[in-house]
Amino acid sequence: MLNFVEVTDYREFLKNYYEQRKKQMPLYSYRMMGSKLGLDASYLYRVIQKKQHLPSHCIPALKEMLGLTGRAAEYFDILVATSRTKNADKKTELVEKALALRDVERRKIGDSELRFLSQWWIPAVRAFLDVSEGKVNTRQIAESITPLITEAQVEEAIELLKELGLVKRLSSGRLKLTDSHLTVSGPEKAKAVRAFQKQALHLASEALENFPVDQRDISTLTVAVDSTCYEDLREMLQEFRRLVQKRVEESSSPDRVMQMSLAFYPVAPAKGKEK
């Protein structure tokens, strides 16, 4: 069952509903689902693939089909509005409304995980524990990280890491990194991740002045591409990230913490060409 607060795109509801119905009834089709919404099969398929938006007149029928009522229905309406607005301030306002609909218990659990994502130095402290082989010396850690952080921040980070199960204390007193993953999701996670990414990109710009060339690798490339090339490059970046993660896992004696920020974004967005 799809938890409505874990969804960030309203079209996930359609996809989940279709997949569940297909499991229950193998002959279930896009045509059958579309007939309930007043859509043809091909258009519904494009909506589920996130290439089109659902027409407004279909929203009430879809909510009834999905059985969304109360907070779930309100959350769904906010997701629809968020996906359609291009105004950044309006989008932020809608996200904040969505956050207010979270369960109280979920808010209590999620806040700790969101704190991990919201401060660049918390993941940095976790990574440094791998360098120090789990030895906790708050002064050493604080002085080793650039930009400098305080010992209090190091202590806060370590307590949070233990709370989240991202590190565990061994009988020797050292801390060991675990394979645990954050479980928080939904628009609150997306907002926290964006905040973290902004901090990471800011750190990248500061690294131009803070570190000599032999300790960093920063380059830029501005290119003109078509839609096929764009998708190919995105896939190449995803594969590169996978290769980086695999290589990092093979690193047996880390002696530094590095931050990698890959940014691939438009400076002249695609527009329909005039015929």
Backbone hydrogen bonds in HBPLUS format (Angstrom, degrees):
<---DONOR---> <-ACCEPTOR-->    atom                        ^
c    i                          cat <-CA-CA->   ^        H-A-AA   ^      H-
h    n   atom  resd res      DA  || num        DHA   H-A  angle D-A-AA Bond
n    s   type  num  typ     dist DA aas  dist angle  dist       angle   num
A0006-GLU N   A0003-ASN O   2.89 MM   3  5.53 163.3  1.91 124.4 130.0     1
A0007-VAL N   A0004-PHE O   3.35 MM   3  5.58 168.2  2.37 109.3 112.1     2
A0012-GLU N   A0009-ASP O   2.89 MM   3  5.74 167.8  1.90 128.6 132.7     3
A0013-PHE N   A0010-TYR O   3.08 MM   3  5.69 146.0  2.20 112.5 120.4     4
A0015-LYS N   A0011-ARG O   3.09 MM   4  6.41 164.3  2.11 149.3 153.2     5
A0016-ASN N   A0012-GLU O   2.89 MM   4  6.00 166.9  1.90 151.4 154.7     6
A0017-TYR N   A0013-PHE O   2.94 MM   4  6.06 161.4  1.97 147.5 153.1     7
A0018-TYR N   A0014-LEU O   2.89 MM   4  6.09 166.5  1.91 154.2 157.8     8
A0019-GLU N   A0015-LYS O   2.99 MM   4  6.18 164.6  2.01 151.0 155.2     9
A0020-GLN N   A0016-ASN O   2.95 MM   4  6.11 159.6  1.99 151.1 156.4    10
A0021-ARG N   A0017-TYR O   2.96 MM   4  6.14 163.6  1.98 152.7 157.3    11
A0022-LYS N   A0018-TYR O   2.89 MM   4  6.02 151.0  1.97 147.6 156.1    12
A0023-LYS N   A0019-GLU O   3.09 MM   4  6.30 144.8  2.22 140.0 148.2    13
A0024-GLN N   A0020-GLN O   3.12 MM   4  6.40 154.6  2.18 145.2 151.9    14
A0025-MET N   A0021-ARG O   2.75 MM   4  5.85 149.3  1.84 147.3 156.6    15
A0028-TYR N   A0025-MET O   2.78 MM   3  5.49 165.8  1.80 131.7 135.6    16
A0033-MET N   A0029-SER O   3.07 MM   4  6.40 161.7  2.11 149.7 154.4    17
A0034-GLY N   A0030-TYR O   2.71 MM   4  5.73 158.6  1.75 145.7 153.0    18
A0035-SER N   A0031-ARG O   2.97 MM   4  6.06 147.1  2.08 142.2 149.5    19
A0036-LYS N   A0033-MET O   3.16 MM   3  5.50 136.4  2.36 104.0 115.0    20
A0037-LEU N   A0034-GLY O   2.95 MM   3  5.11 138.4  2.12 101.5 113.9    21
A0038-GLY N   A0034-GLY O   2.82 MM   4  5.90 116.4  2.23 146.6 164.8    22
A0039-LEU N   A0034-GLY O   2.84 MM   5  4.64 173.8  1.84 135.0 135.6    23
A0044-LEU N   A0040-ASP O   3.10 MM   4  6.34 167.3  2.11 158.9 162.8    24
A0045-TYR N   A0041-ALA O   2.94 MM   4  6.13 155.5  2.01 147.8 154.6    25
A0046-ARG N   A0042-SER O   3.17 MM   4  6.43 153.3  2.24 140.8 146.8    26
A0047-VAL N   A0043-TYR O   3.00 MM   4  6.35 146.4  2.12 147.7 157.6    27
A0048-ILE N   A0044-LEU O   2.97 MM   4  6.27 165.5  1.99 157.3 159.8    28
A0049-GLN N   A0045-TYR O   2.95 MM   4  6.17 142.7  2.09 142.4 153.3    29
A0051-LYS N   A0046-ARG O   2.77 MM   5  5.13 163.3  1.79 169.2 163.4    30
A0050-LYS N   A0047-VAL O   2.85 MM   3  4.96 154.7  1.91 108.3 114.3    31
A0058-CYS N   A0055-PRO O   3.02 MM   3  5.62 158.7  2.07 117.4 124.2    32
A0059-ILE N   A0056-SER O   3.16 MM   3  5.53 157.1  2.22 111.8 118.2    33
A0062-LEU N   A0058-CYS O   2.96 MM   4  6.15 154.3  2.03 155.8 164.1    34
A0063-LYS N   A0059-ILE O   2.96 MM   4  6.21 163.1  1.99 160.9 164.4    35
A0064-GLU N   A0060-PRO O   3.06 MM   4  6.29 153.7  2.13 145.1 152.4    36
A0065-MET N   A0061-ALA O   2.90 MM   4  6.10 153.8  1.97 143.2 150.9    37
A0066-LEU N   A0062-LEU O   2.85 MM   4  6.08 154.2  1.92 152.5 159.1    38
A0067-GLY N   A0063-LYS O   2.94 MM   4  5.92 117.2  2.34 131.9 147.0    39
A0068-LEU N   A0063-LYS O   2.94 MM   5  5.17 156.5  2.00 151.6 154.5    40
A0067-GLY N   A0064-GLU O   3.18 MM   3  4.99 141.9  2.33  92.3 103.5    41
A0073-ALA N   A0069-THR O   3.34 MM   4  4.67 158.5  2.39  97.5 101.7    42
A0074-GLU N   A0070-GLY O   3.05 MM   4  6.34 158.4  2.10 150.5 157.1    43
A0075-TYR N   A0071-ARG O   2.76 MM   4  5.93 158.4  1.81 151.2 157.2    44
A0076-PHE N   A0072-ALA O   2.93 MM   4  6.13 154.2  1.99 143.8 150.9    45
A0077-ASP N   A0073-ALA O   3.02 MM   4  6.30 158.0  2.07 147.5 152.5    46
A0078-ILE N   A0074-GLU O   3.06 MM   4  6.36 150.5  2.15 145.1 153.0    47
A0079-LEU N   A0075-TYR O   2.97 MM   4  6.32 154.5  2.04 150.0 156.8    48
A0080-VAL N   A0076-PHE O   2.99 MM   4  6.31 156.8  2.05 152.1 158.3    49
A0081-ALA N   A0077-ASP O   2.99 MM   4  6.24 163.8  2.02 147.6 151.7    50
A0082-THR N   A0078-ILE O   2.79 MM   4  5.98 157.5  1.84 150.6 157.5    51
A0083-SER N   A0079-LEU O   2.99 MM   4  6.13 156.5  2.04 146.7 152.0    52
A0084-ARG N   A0081-ALA O   3.20 MM   3  5.29 136.3  2.41  97.0 108.8    53
A0085-THR N   A0081-ALA O   3.14 MM   4  6.28 134.2  2.36 149.3 159.5    54
A0091-LYS N   A0087-ASN O   2.89 MM   4  6.12 155.4  1.95 153.5 161.3    55
A0092-THR N   A0088-ALA O   2.96 MM   4  6.20 156.2  2.02 148.0 153.8    56
A0093-GLU N   A0089-ASP O   2.99 MM   4  6.23 157.9  2.04 146.6 152.7    57
A0094-LEU N   A0090-LYS O   2.96 MM   4  6.22 153.5  2.04 147.7 154.5    58
A0095-VAL N   A0091-LYS O   2.95 MM   4  6.22 155.4  2.01 148.6 155.3    59
A0096-GLU N   A0092-THR O   3.00 MM   4  6.26 157.7  2.05 150.1 155.7    60
A0097-LYS N   A0093-GLU O   3.13 MM   4  6.42 146.4  2.25 139.4 148.4    61
A0098-ALA N   A0094-LEU O   2.97 MM   4  6.30 149.3  2.06 144.9 153.6    62
A0099-LEU N   A0095-VAL O   2.92 MM   4  6.27 151.3  2.01 150.2 157.9    63
A0100-ALA N   A0096-GLU O   3.23 MM   4  6.47 144.4  2.36 139.6 147.7    64
A0101-LEU N   A0098-ALA O   3.04 MM   3  5.41 155.9  2.10 108.9 116.6    65
A0102-ARG N   A0099-LEU O   3.19 MM   3  5.68 169.6  2.21 116.4 118.6    66
A0107-ARG N   A0103-ASP O   2.96 MM   4  6.21 149.4  2.05 148.3 156.9    67
A0108-LYS N   A0104-VAL O   3.14 MM   4  6.45 152.8  2.22 147.5 153.8    68
A0109-ILE N   A0105-GLU O   3.15 MM   4  6.48 157.2  2.21 150.1 155.5    69
A0110-GLY N   A0106-ARG O   2.72 MM   4  5.77 169.7  1.73 156.4 160.1    70
A0111-ASP N   A0107-ARG O   3.05 MM   4  5.88 152.6  2.12 144.5 148.6    71
A0114-LEU N   A0110-GLY O   2.84 MM   4  6.07 156.0  1.90 157.8 165.9    72
A0115-ARG N   A0111-ASP O   2.96 MM   4  6.15 144.0  2.09 142.5 151.4    73
A0116-PHE N   A0112-SER O   3.30 MM   4  6.65 145.5  2.43 139.0 147.0    74
A0117-LEU N   A0113-GLU O   3.27 MM   4  6.67 149.4  2.37 142.7 150.1    75
A0118-SER N   A0114-LEU O   2.91 MM   4  6.01 133.0  2.14 142.4 155.8    76
A0122-ILE N   A0119-GLN O   3.20 MM   3  5.81 156.8  2.26 117.3 123.3    77
A0125-VAL N   A0121-TRP O   2.93 MM   4  6.05 148.6  2.03 139.4 145.8    78
A0126-ARG N   A0122-ILE O   3.13 MM   4  6.43 161.4  2.17 149.8 154.7    79
A0127-ALA N   A0123-PRO O   2.95 MM   4  6.20 159.3  1.99 147.3 152.4    80
A0128-PHE N   A0124-ALA O   2.91 MM   4  6.12 150.0  2.00 143.9 152.7    81
A0129-LEU N   A0125-VAL O   3.10 MM   4  6.38 141.0  2.26 146.9 155.9    82
A0130-ASP N   A0127-ALA O   3.00 MM   3  5.40 142.7  2.15 105.8 116.4    83
A0131-VAL N   A0128-PHE O   2.86 MM   3  4.88 119.6  2.23  96.0 112.2    84
A0132-SER N   A0128-PHE O   2.86 MM   4  6.23 156.9  1.92 157.6 164.0    85
A0134-GLY N   A0129-LEU O   2.73 MM   5  4.84 152.4  1.81 153.8 158.1    86
A0133-GLU N   A0130-ASP O   3.43 MM   3  5.07 158.3  2.48  93.7  98.6    87
A0135-LYS N   A0132-SER O   3.13 MM   3  5.42 167.7  2.15 112.5 116.0    88
A0175-LEU N   A0134-GLY O   2.88 MM  41  4.38 162.2  1.91 118.8 123.2    89
A0141-ILE N   A0137-ASN O   2.93 MM   4  6.17 167.2  1.95 165.3 169.6    90
A0142-ALA N   A0138-THR O   2.94 MM   4  6.00 165.0  1.96 146.3 150.8    91
A0143-GLU N   A0139-ARG O   2.99 MM   4  6.16 157.2  2.04 150.1 155.9    92
A0144-SER N   A0140-GLN O   2.99 MM   4  6.02 127.0  2.28 139.8 153.2    93
A0144-SER N   A0141-ILE O   3.17 MM   3  5.12 137.5  2.36  95.9 108.0    94
A0153-GLN N   A0150-THR O   3.12 MM   3  5.17 122.5  2.47  94.5 108.2    95
A0154-VAL N   A0150-THR O   3.12 MM   4  6.51 149.6  2.21 143.6 152.0    96
A0155-GLU N   A0151-GLU O   2.93 MM   4  6.24 161.9  1.97 152.0 156.0    97
A0156-GLU N   A0152-ALA O   2.90 MM   4  6.12 154.5  1.97 143.5 151.1    98
A0157-ALA N   A0153-GLN O   2.87 MM   4  6.03 157.7  1.92 145.4 151.4    99
A0158-ILE N   A0154-VAL O   2.94 MM   4  6.22 161.6  1.98 154.0 158.4   100
A0159-GLU N   A0155-GLU O   3.01 MM   4  6.19 163.7  2.04 150.0 154.2   101
A0160-LEU N   A0156-GLU O   2.99 MM   4  6.16 155.8  2.05 146.6 153.6   102
A0161-LEU N   A0157-ALA O   2.85 MM   4  6.08 156.5  1.90 150.2 157.1   103
A0162-LYS N   A0158-ILE O   2.98 MM   4  6.20 155.1  2.05 148.3 154.2   104
A0163-GLU N   A0159-GLU O   2.93 MM   4  6.13 154.3  2.00 142.4 150.1   105
A0164-LEU N   A0160-LEU O   2.95 MM   4  6.17 148.5  2.05 148.7 156.4   106
A0166-LEU N   A0161-LEU O   2.88 MM   5  5.09 143.5  2.01 159.1 159.1   107
A0165-GLY N   A0162-LYS O   3.12 MM   3  5.00 149.5  2.22  96.9 106.3   108
A0178-THR N   A0166-LEU O   3.08 MM  12  5.27 166.5  2.10 127.3 126.3   109
A0168-LYS N   A0176-LYS O   2.89 MM   8  5.33 148.5  1.99 140.6 150.6   110
A0176-LYS N   A0168-LYS O   2.81 MM   8  5.33 163.4  1.84 151.7 156.8   111
A0170-LEU N   A0174-ARG O   2.79 MM   4  5.48 170.9  1.79 168.6 171.7   112
A0173-GLY N   A0170-LEU O   2.90 MM   3  5.30 160.8  1.93 113.3 119.8   113
A0189-LYS N   A0186-GLY O   3.10 MM   3  5.55 127.1  2.39 108.8 120.8   114
A0190-ALA N   A0186-GLY O   3.22 MM   4  6.58 162.3  2.25 151.2 156.2   115
A0191-LYS N   A0187-PRO O   2.94 MM   4  6.10 155.0  2.00 146.1 152.4   116
A0192-ALA N   A0188-GLU O   3.04 MM   4  6.24 156.0  2.10 141.2 147.4   117
A0193-VAL N   A0189-LYS O   2.78 MM   4  6.00 162.5  1.81 159.7 164.7   118
A0194-ARG N   A0190-ALA O   3.00 MM   4  6.17 158.5  2.05 144.6 150.2   119
A0195-ALA N   A0191-LYS O   3.10 MM   4  6.35 152.2  2.18 141.5 148.9   120
A0196-PHE N   A0192-ALA O   2.94 MM   4  6.24 155.4  2.00 149.0 155.7   121
A0197-GLN N   A0193-VAL O   2.84 MM   4  6.09 160.4  1.88 153.5 158.9   122
A0198-LYS N   A0194-ARG O   2.96 MM   4  6.18 151.3  2.05 146.0 153.2   123
A0199-GLN N   A0195-ALA O   3.15 MM   4  6.44 154.8  2.22 143.9 150.1   124
A0200-ALA N   A0196-PHE O   2.86 MM   4  6.17 156.5  1.91 151.8 159.1   125
A0201-LEU N   A0197-GLN O   2.91 MM   4  6.12 158.6  1.96 148.8 153.7   126
A0202-HIS N   A0198-LYS O   3.00 MM   4  6.18 147.7  2.10 141.0 150.2   127
A0203-LEU N   A0199-GLN O   2.89 MM   4  6.19 152.7  1.97 148.4 155.9   128
A0204-ALA N   A0200-ALA O   3.00 MM   4  6.28 144.9  2.12 140.6 150.4   129
A0205-SER N   A0201-LEU O   3.14 MM   4  6.49 150.8  2.23 142.3 148.5   130
A0206-GLU N   A0202-HIS O   3.05 MM   4  6.38 153.4  2.12 147.3 154.9   131
A0207-ALA N   A0203-LEU O   2.87 MM   4  6.06 138.9  2.04 142.9 154.4   132
A0208-LEU N   A0205-SER O   3.32 MM   3  5.62 147.7  2.43 101.6 109.8   133
A0209-GLU N   A0206-GLU O   3.01 MM   3  5.64 143.8  2.15 114.1 122.5   134
A0210-ASN N   A0206-GLU O   2.92 MM   4  6.09 151.2  2.01 146.5 155.6   135
A0211-PHE N   A0207-ALA O   3.14 MM   4  5.52 153.4  2.22 137.8 137.7   136
A0215-GLN N   A0212-PRO O   2.94 MM   3  5.61 164.5  1.97 122.9 127.6   137
A0216-ARG N   A0213-VAL O   3.31 MM   3  5.41 170.1  2.32 108.9 111.6   138
A0230-TYR N   A0226-ASP O   2.91 MM   4  6.12 157.1  1.96 154.3 161.7   139
A0231-GLU N   A0227-SER O   3.07 MM   4  6.31 162.1  2.11 147.1 150.1   140
A0232-ASP N   A0228-THR O   2.98 MM   4  6.21 156.6  2.04 146.5 153.6   141
A0233-LEU N   A0229-CYS O   2.87 MM   4  6.09 158.7  1.92 153.2 158.2   142
A0234-ARG N   A0230-TYR O   3.05 MM   4  6.33 155.0  2.12 148.0 154.8   143
A0235-GLU N   A0231-GLU O   3.04 MM   4  6.29 158.2  2.09 147.9 153.4   144
A0236-MET N   A0232-ASP O   2.90 MM   4  6.18 149.9  1.99 145.2 154.3   145
A0237-LEU N   A0233-LEU O   2.93 MM   4  6.20 150.2  2.01 147.0 154.4   146
A0238-GLN N   A0234-ARG O   3.00 MM   4  6.30 155.1  2.07 147.1 153.8   147
A0239-GLU N   A0235-GLU O   2.92 MM   4  6.17 157.7  1.97 148.4 154.3   148
A0240-PHE N   A0236-MET O   2.86 MM   4  6.04 149.5  1.95 141.5 150.6   149
A0241-ARG N   A0237-LEU O   2.92 MM   4  6.20 158.3  1.96 149.9 154.6   150
A0242-ARG N   A0238-GLN O   3.08 MM   4  6.36 153.8  2.15 142.9 150.1   151
A0243-LEU N   A0239-GLU O   2.95 MM   4  6.25 155.0  2.02 147.8 154.3   152
A0244-VAL N   A0240-PHE O   2.84 MM   4  6.13 152.6  1.92 151.3 159.5   153
A0245-GLN N   A0241-ARG O   2.95 MM   4  6.20 165.4  1.98 152.3 155.3   154
A0246-LYS N   A0242-ARG O   2.99 MM   4  6.22 155.1  2.05 146.0 153.1   155
A0247-ARG N   A0243-LEU O   2.92 MM   4  6.12 157.1  1.97 146.1 152.2   156
A0248-VAL N   A0244-VAL O   2.89 MM   4  6.12 156.2  1.94 153.1 159.9   157
A0249-GLU N   A0245-GLN O   3.08 MM   4  6.28 152.1  2.16 143.4 150.2   158
A0250-GLU N   A0247-ARG O   3.06 MM   3  5.15 136.8  2.25  97.8 110.0   159
A0251-SER N   A0248-VAL O   2.97 MM   3  5.13 157.6  2.02 106.4 113.7   160
